[in-house]
Amino acid sequence: EAERFYQAQLRVTPNHFASLHSLALVSAQRGELQAAKRLIIKALRQNPNSAEGNNRLGWILQSLGCHQEATTAYRRAIAANPDYAIAYNNLGNCLLQLKRYEEAVEQYRLAVAKVANFAEAYKNLGGALLALERYDDAIFYCDKAVAIQPKLAGAHFHKGIALETIGRLGEARISYEMAVSSAPRSGRFHKYLAESRSYVADDPHLAEMEALVCELSSLPEEEQMCLHFALGKALIDVGQHGRAFRHLLDGNALKRKTVVYNEQAALALLERCRLVFTREY
């Protein structure tokens, strides 16, 4: 319905910025990212200095995997509006994808400086600090995020990884439980929780994962893979090895689709290892 109204406006005013911008959002929400990109570029020709337009372009480019181009768009959004906290946060996310962790931290800090209760940016800051192996700092900012938004699953998850890494295993398990409680359809969160604990027959979490398997096709493939691995681990704990094996096979099949393997390159690497790592070395 929204699309019909935007299209009607564009028939009257073909270069109407707000309608082009909003239509780009509709296309993006449908997953039609190339169409969204064309629309937002057309909109920006009418208003090149629009902070919202440049931020939207950055988000679409990032969704298309064009991270370097996206950073340029986000920086244009910030130049147009230096108080635009969302653009700082989005730029941080993009830099994180590019593994430019220190720069990402800087952008997240700018985002929370602009908006003090920006829970998502605090969560992302915790994630960037986690990547930098600054575990105490990561925990601190994840705690700030959940103080603002108690059910922010990603903050609980990042905190759990940091706690597990420094050996605080009981606390880590509680954080993973909070993540699963806040986002029960995330296979990834289930996987980390499953790996942090042991299972017994009639375990409620095992039952929860088995119920989610019934909706497997509605999950992204990476989430499906993680859920299979989580169930494999839990079913091993309760002695159901046949069922566990089937889930592990299904998880591995999904994982295999993401792996680029070149046999000749692998054999050459092994041969180089044999030559370099002699008994004497």
NUPA-850862 format. One record per residue: residue in one letter; x, y, z of N, C-alpha, C in turn. Coordinates in steps of 0.1 Angstrom, whole numbers, plus 5000, padded with zeros to 4 digits. Layout:
# NUPA-850862
a;X;Y;Z;X;Y;Z;X;Y;Z
...
***
This chain:
# NUPA-850862
e;5008;4988;5000;5000;5000;5000;5009;5013;5000
a;5019;5012;5008;5028;5024;5009;5034;5026;4995
e;5038;5016;4988;5044;5017;4975;5035;5024;4965
r;5022;5021;4966;5012;5027;4957;5012;5042;4959
f;5012;5047;4971;5012;5061;4974;5025;5068;4969
y;5036;5062;4971;5049;5068;4966;5049;5068;4951
q;5044;5057;4945;5044;5057;4930;5035;5068;4925
a;5023;5070;4931;5014;5080;4927;5020;5094;4928
q;5028;5097;4939;5034;5109;4941;5045;5112;4930
l;5052;5101;4926;5063;5102;4916;5057;5104;4902
r;5044;5099;4900;5038;5102;4887;5035;5117;4885
v;5033;5124;4897;5030;5138;4897;5043;5146;4897
t;5053;5142;4905;5066;5148;4907;5076;5137;4906
p;5081;5135;4894;5090;5123;4891;5103;5123;4900
n;5108;5135;4904;5120;5135;4912;5118;5139;4926
h;5106;5135;4932;5103;5139;4945;5112;5131;4955
f;5120;5138;4962;5131;5132;4970;5125;5122;4981
a;5115;5127;4988;5110;5119;4999;5104;5106;4994
s;5097;5107;4983;5091;5095;4978;5101;5085;4972
l;5111;5090;4966;5122;5081;4961;5129;5075;4973
h;5132;5083;4983;5139;5078;4995;5131;5067;5001
s;5118;5069;5003;5109;5060;5010;5107;5047;5001
l;5106;5049;4988;5105;5037;4979;5117;5029;4980
a;5129;5035;4981;5141;5027;4982;5140;5019;4995
l;5135;5024;5006;5134;5017;5018;5124;5005;5016
v;5113;5007;5009;5104;4996;5007;5111;4985;4999
s;5118;4988;4989;5125;4978;4981;5136;4971;4989
a;5143;4978;4998;5153;4972;5006;5146;4962;5016
q;5135;4966;5021;5128;4957;5031;5123;4944;5024
r;5120;4945;5011;5116;4933;5003;5128;4925;4999
g;5140;4930;5001;5152;4923;4997;5156;4926;4983
e;5150;4936;4977;5153;4940;4963;5164;4951;4964
l;5176;4947;4967;5187;4957;4971;5192;4965;4958
q;5193;4959;4947;5197;4966;4935;5187;4977;4931
a;5174;4973;4932;5164;4983;4929;5165;4995;4939
a;5167;4991;4952;5168;5001;4963;5179;5010;4960
k;5191;5005;4956;5202;5013;4953;5200;5023;4942
r;5193;5018;4931;5190;5027;4920;5181;5039;4925
l;5171;5036;4933;5162;5046;4938;5169;5056;4947
i;5177;5051;4956;5183;5061;4965;5193;5069;4958
i;5200;5064;4948;5210;5072;4940;5202;5083;4933
k;5191;5079;4927;5182;5089;4920;5177;5100;4930
a;5174;5096;4942;5169;5105;4952;5181;5115;4955
l;5193;5110;4957;5204;5118;4961;5208;5128;4950
r;5205;5125;4938;5207;5135;4927;5199;5148;4930
q;5188;5146;4936;5179;5158;4939;5184;5165;4952
n;5190;5157;4961;5194;5163;4974;5207;5156;4978
p;5219;5159;4972;5231;5152;4975;5236;5153;4990
n;5232;5163;4997;5236;5166;5010;5226;5160;5021
s;5217;5152;5017;5208;5146;5026;5215;5136;5035
a;5215;5139;5048;5222;5129;5058;5214;5116;5058
e;5201;5116;5058;5193;5104;5058;5195;5096;5045
g;5195;5103;5034;5197;5097;5021;5211;5090;5020
n;5221;5097;5024;5234;5091;5023;5236;5079;5033
n;5229;5080;5045;5230;5069;5054;5222;5057;5049
r;5211;5060;5042;5203;5049;5036;5212;5042;5025
l;5218;5050;5017;5227;5045;5006;5238;5036;5012
g;5244;5041;5023;5254;5033;5030;5249;5020;5035
w;5237;5019;5040;5231;5007;5045;5228;4997;5034
i;5224;5002;5023;5221;4994;5011;5234;4988;5005
l;5244;4997;5004;5257;4992;4999;5263;4981;5008
q;5262;4984;5021;5267;4974;5031;5260;4961;5030
s;5246;4961;5028;5239;4949;5026;5243;4942;5014
l;5247;4949;5004;5252;4943;4991;5266;4938;4992
g;5273;4940;5004;5287;4936;5006;5297;4946;5001
c;5293;4958;4997;5302;4968;4992;5306;4977;5004
h;5314;4972;5013;5317;4978;5025;5325;4991;5024
q;5335;4991;5015;5343;5003;5013;5335;5014;5007
e;5326;5012;4997;5317;5022;4992;5308;5027;5003
a;5303;5018;5011;5294;5021;5022;5300;5031;5031
t;5313;5029;5035;5319;5038;5044;5319;5053;5039
t;5321;5054;5026;5321;5067;5019;5307;5074;5021
a;5297;5066;5019;5283;5071;5020;5280;5075;5035
y;5284;5067;5044;5282;5071;5058;5290;5084;5062
r;5302;5085;5057;5309;5097;5060;5303;5109;5054
r;5297;5108;5042;5289;5119;5037;5277;5123;5045
a;5271;5112;5051;5259;5115;5060;5264;5123;5072
i;5275;5119;5078;5280;5125;5090;5285;5140;5086
a;5291;5142;5075;5295;5155;5071;5282;5164;5069
a;5271;5158;5065;5259;5166;5063;5252;5169;5077
n;5254;5160;5086;5248;5162;5100;5258;5156;5110
p;5267;5164;5115;5277;5158;5125;5271;5153;5138
d;5258;5155;5140;5252;5149;5152;5244;5137;5149
y;5246;5131;5138;5237;5119;5133;5243;5107;5139
a;5239;5103;5151;5244;5092;5158;5243;5079;5151
i;5232;5077;5144;5229;5064;5137;5240;5062;5126
a;5244;5073;5119;5254;5071;5109;5267;5068;5115
y;5271;5073;5126;5283;5069;5133;5283;5054;5136
n;5272;5050;5141;5270;5036;5145;5271;5027;5133
n;5264;5031;5122;5265;5023;5109;5279;5023;5103
l;5286;5034;5104;5300;5034;5099;5308;5025;5107
g;5306;5025;5121;5313;5015;5129;5311;5001;5125
n;5298;4997;5122;5295;4984;5118;5302;4980;5105
c;5303;4990;5096;5310;4987;5083;5325;4985;5085
l;5331;4993;5093;5345;4992;5096;5348;4979;5103
l;5338;4974;5112;5340;4962;5118;5340;4950;5108
q;5331;4951;5098;5331;4941;5087;5345;4941;5080
l;5351;4953;5079;5364;4954;5072;5375;4950;5081
k;5372;4946;5094;5382;4942;5104;5391;4954;5108
r;5386;4966;5106;5393;4978;5111;5387;4982;5125
y;5391;4974;5134;5385;4974;5147;5387;4987;5155
e;5399;4992;5155;5402;5004;5163;5393;5016;5157
e;5392;5017;5144;5384;5027;5138;5369;5025;5141
a;5365;5013;5142;5351;5010;5145;5348;5015;5159
v;5358;5012;5169;5356;5016;5182;5354;5031;5183
e;5362;5039;5175;5362;5053;5175;5348;5058;5171
q;5342;5052;5161;5329;5056;5156;5318;5053;5166
y;5319;5041;5172;5309;5038;5182;5309;5048;5194
r;5321;5051;5198;5323;5061;5209;5317;5074;5205
l;5318;5078;5192;5312;5091;5188;5297;5089;5188
a;5292;5078;5184;5277;5075;5184;5271;5077;5198
v;5278;5071;5208;5272;5072;5222;5275;5086;5228
a;5285;5093;5223;5287;5107;5227;5275;5116;5223
k;5270;5112;5211;5259;5120;5206;5245;5117;5212
v;5243;5104;5215;5231;5099;5221;5235;5090;5233
a;5233;5095;5245;5238;5088;5257;5232;5074;5259
n;5219;5073;5255;5212;5060;5258;5211;5051;5245
f;5221;5052;5237;5221;5044;5224;5226;5030;5227
a;5217;5021;5231;5220;5008;5235;5227;5000;5224
e;5222;5001;5212;5228;4993;5201;5242;4997;5199
a;5246;5010;5200;5259;5014;5198;5268;5009;5209
y;5263;5009;5222;5271;5003;5233;5274;4988;5230
k;5263;4981;5226;5265;4967;5222;5276;4965;5212
n;5275;4973;5201;5285;4972;5190;5299;4976;5195
l;5300;4985;5204;5313;4989;5210;5318;4977;5217
g;5310;4971;5225;5314;4959;5232;5319;4948;5222
g;5312;4946;5211;5317;4936;5201;5330;4940;5195
a;5332;4953;5192;5345;4957;5186;5356;4955;5196
l;5354;4958;5209;5364;4956;5219;5367;4941;5221
l;5357;4933;5220;5359;4919;5220;5368;4914;5209
a;5366;4919;5197;5375;4916;5186;5389;4920;5189
l;5391;4931;5196;5404;4936;5200;5410;4928;5212
e;5403;4919;5217;5407;4911;5229;5408;4919;5242
r;5400;4930;5242;5399;4938;5254;5386;4934;5262
y;5387;4923;5269;5376;4916;5274;5369;4923;5285
d;5376;4929;5294;5370;4937;5305;5362;4949;5300
d;5368;4956;5290;5361;4967;5284;5349;4963;5277
a;5350;4951;5270;5338;4946;5263;5327;4943;5272
i;5330;4937;5283;5320;4934;5293;5313;4947;5299
f;5322;4957;5301;5317;4969;5307;5307;4976;5298
y;5309;4976;5285;5300;4983;5275;5288;4974;5272
c;5290;4961;5272;5278;4953;5271;5268;4955;5283
d;5274;4956;5295;5266;4959;5307;5258;4972;5305
k;5265;4982;5300;5259;4995;5297;5247;4994;5288
a;5249;4985;5277;5238;4983;5267;5226;4977;5274
v;5228;4966;5282;5216;4959;5288;5210;4967;5299
a;5218;4976;5305;5212;4985;5315;5201;4994;5308
i;5204;4998;5296;5194;5006;5288;5183;4998;5282
q;5187;4986;5276;5178;4978;5269;5180;4963;5274
p;5173;4959;5285;5176;4946;5291;5175;4934;5282
k;5167;4935;5272;5166;4923;5263;5174;4924;5250
l;5184;4932;5250;5193;4933;5238;5202;4921;5237
a;5197;4911;5229;5203;4898;5229;5218;4898;5225
g;5222;4907;5215;5236;4907;5211;5245;4912;5222
a;5240;4920;5231;5249;4925;5242;5251;4913;5251
h;5241;4906;5255;5243;4894;5263;5252;4884;5257
f;5251;4882;5244;5259;4873;5236;5274;4877;5236
h;5277;4889;5233;5291;4894;5233;5297;4893;5247
k;5289;4896;5257;5293;4895;5271;5297;4881;5274
g;5288;4872;5270;5290;4857;5272;5304;4853;5266
i;5307;4857;5254;5319;4853;5248;5331;4858;5256
a;5330;4871;5260;5341;4877;5267;5343;4870;5281
l;5332;4867;5288;5333;4860;5300;5339;4846;5299
e;5334;4839;5288;5339;4825;5286;5354;4825;5283
t;5359;4835;5275;5373;4836;5271;5382;4838;5283
i;5377;4846;5293;5386;4848;5305;5383;4838;5316
g;5375;4828;5313;5374;4817;5322;5362;4818;5332
r;5354;4828;5331;5343;4829;5340;5331;4822;5334
l;5331;4809;5335;5323;4800;5327;5308;4801;5331
g;5306;4801;5344;5292;4801;5350;5285;4814;5346
e;5292;4825;5346;5286;4838;5342;5284;4838;5327
a;5293;4832;5320;5291;4832;5305;5278;4824;5302
r;5276;4813;5308;5264;4805;5305;5252;4813;5308
i;5252;4821;5319;5240;4829;5322;5238;4839;5311
s;5249;4845;5306;5247;4855;5295;5242;4849;5283
y;5246;4836;5279;5241;4829;5268;5226;4826;5270
e;5222;4823;5282;5208;4820;5285;5200;4833;5283
m;5205;4844;5287;5198;4857;5285;5197;4860;5270
a;5207;4857;5262;5207;4859;5248;5196;4851;5241
v;5196;4838;5245;5186;4829;5239;5172;4833;5243
s;5170;4837;5256;5157;4841;5261;5152;4854;5253
s;5162;4862;5249;5158;4875;5242;5156;4873;5227
a;5163;4863;5222;5162;4860;5207;5161;4845;5205
p;5150;4839;5208;5149;4824;5208;5150;4817;5195
r;5150;4825;5184;5151;4819;5171;5165;4820;5165
s;5175;4824;5173;5189;4825;5168;5196;4812;5171
g;5199;4805;5160;5206;4792;5161;5220;4794;5167
r;5226;4806;5164;5239;4809;5169;5240;4810;5184
f;5230;4816;5190;5229;4818;5204;5227;4804;5211
h;5218;4796;5205;5216;4782;5210;5229;4774;5210
k;5237;4776;5199;5249;4768;5198;5259;4772;5209
y;5261;4785;5212;5270;4788;5222;5265;4784;5236
l;5252;4785;5238;5247;4780;5251;5249;4765;5252
a;5246;4757;5241;5247;4743;5242;5262;4739;5245
e;5271;4746;5239;5285;4743;5242;5290;4747;5256
s;5282;4755;5263;5287;4759;5276;5281;4751;5287
r;5273;4741;5284;5266;4733;5295;5264;4719;5291
s;5260;4711;5301;5257;4697;5298;5242;4695;5299
y;5237;4684;5292;5222;4682;5291;5219;4668;5298
v;5206;4668;5302;5200;4656;5308;5187;4653;5300
a;5182;4641;5302;5169;4638;5295;5158;4648;5300
d;5149;4651;5291;5138;4660;5294;5143;4675;5297
d;5155;4678;5292;5160;4692;5294;5151;4702;5287
p;5147;4712;5293;5138;4722;5287;5145;4729;5275
h;5158;4732;5276;5165;4738;5265;5165;4729;5252
l;5168;4716;5255;5168;4707;5244;5154;4706;5237
a;5144;4706;5245;5130;4706;5239;5127;4719;5231
e;5133;4730;5236;5131;4743;5229;5138;4743;5215
m;5150;4737;5215;5157;4736;5202;5150;4727;5193
e;5145;4715;5198;5138;4706;5189;5125;4712;5183
a;5119;4721;5191;5107;4728;5186;5111;4737;5175
l;5122;4744;5176;5127;4753;5166;5130;4746;5153
v;5135;4734;5154;5139;4726;5142;5127;4725;5133
c;5115;4724;5139;5103;4723;5131;5100;4735;5122
e;5107;4746;5125;5106;4758;5117;5119;4761;5110
l;5127;4751;5108;5140;4753;5103;5141;4761;5090
s;5132;4758;5080;5132;4764;5067;5130;4779;5068
s;5125;4784;5079;5122;4799;5080;5135;4806;5085
l;5145;4799;5088;5157;4805;5094;5168;4806;5083
p;5176;4817;5083;5188;4817;5074;5197;4805;5075
e;5204;4802;5065;5212;4789;5065;5222;4789;5076
e;5228;4800;5079;5238;4800;5089;5232;4797;5103
e;5220;4802;5105;5213;4799;5118;5209;4785;5118
q;5205;4779;5107;5201;4765;5106;5214;4756;5110
m;5225;4760;5104;5237;4753;5107;5241;4753;5121
c;5240;4764;5128;5243;4765;5142;5233;4757;5150
l;5221;4757;5146;5211;4750;5154;5214;4735;5153
h;5217;4730;5141;5221;4716;5140;5233;4712;5149
f;5243;4721;5149;5254;4718;5157;5251;4718;5172
a;5242;4727;5176;5237;4728;5190;5230;4715;5194
l;5221;4711;5185;5213;4699;5188;5222;4686;5188
g;5232;4686;5179;5241;4675;5179;5248;4674;5192
k;5253;4685;5198;5260;4685;5210;5251;4680;5222
a;5239;4686;5222;5230;4683;5233;5225;4668;5233
l;5223;4663;5221;5218;4649;5219;5229;4639;5223
i;5242;4643;5220;5253;4634;5225;5253;4633;5240
d;5251;4645;5247;5250;4645;5261;5240;4635;5267
v;5228;4634;5260;5218;4626;5266;5218;4612;5260
g;5229;4609;5252;5231;4595;5247;5223;4591;5235
q;5217;4601;5228;5210;4598;5215;5219;4601;5203
h;5229;4591;5202;5240;4593;5193;5235;4593;5178
g;5226;4585;5175;5221;4584;5161;5215;4597;5156
r;5206;4603;5165;5200;4616;5161;5210;4627;5161
a;5220;4626;5171;5230;4636;5171;5238;4636;5158
f;5241;4624;5153;5250;4623;5141;5243;4629;5129
r;5229;4626;5128;5222;4632;5117;5223;4647;5117
h;5221;4653;5129;5222;4668;5130;5236;4673;5127
l;5246;4666;5131;5260;4670;5128;5262;4669;5113
l;5257;4659;5106;5259;4657;5092;5252;4669;5085
d;5239;4672;5089;5232;4683;5083;5239;4697;5085
g;5245;4699;5097;5252;4711;5100;5265;4712;5091
n;5272;4701;5090;5284;4700;5082;5281;4703;5067
a;5269;4698;5062;5266;4700;5048;5264;4715;5046
l;5257;4722;5055;5255;4736;5053;5268;4743;5054
k;5277;4739;5064;5290;4746;5065;5298;4744;5052
r;5297;4732;5047;5305;4729;5035;5302;4738;5023
k;5290;4743;5022;5286;4752;5012;5293;4765;5013
t;5298;4769;5025;5304;4782;5026;5320;4781;5025
v;5325;4768;5023;5339;4766;5023;5344;4765;5009
v;5354;4773;5005;5360;4772;4992;5373;4764;4994
y;5373;4752;4987;5384;4743;4989;5391;4740;4976
n;5404;4742;4976;5412;4739;4964;5422;4728;4968
e;5420;4716;4963;5428;4705;4967;5443;4707;4964
q;5446;4712;4952;5460;4714;4949;5467;4724;4958
a;5460;4735;4961;5465;4745;4971;5467;4739;4984
a;5458;4731;4989;5459;4725;5002;5471;4715;5002
l;5473;4707;4992;5484;4698;4991;5498;4705;4991
a;5498;4717;4983;5510;4725;4983;5513;4731;4996
l;5503;4735;5004;5506;4740;5017;5511;4729;5026
l;5506;4718;5026;5511;4707;5034;5526;4703;5030
e;5529;4704;5017;5542;4701;5013;5552;4712;5018
r;5547;4724;5018;5556;4735;5023;5558;4733;5038
c;5547;4729;5045;5549;4727;5060;5559;4716;5062
r;5559;4705;5054;5568;4694;5056;5582;4699;5054
l;5584;4708;5044;5598;4713;5041;5603;4723;5052
v;5594;4731;5057;5598;4741;5066;5600;4735;5080
f;5590;4728;5085;5590;4723;5098;5597;4710;5099
t;5610;4710;5097;5618;4698;5099;5620;4694;5113
r;5625;4682;5115;5627;4677;5129;5636;4687;5137
e;5646;4692;5130;5656;4701;5137;5649;4714;5140
y;5641;4720;5131;5634;4732;5134;5624;4731;5145
***
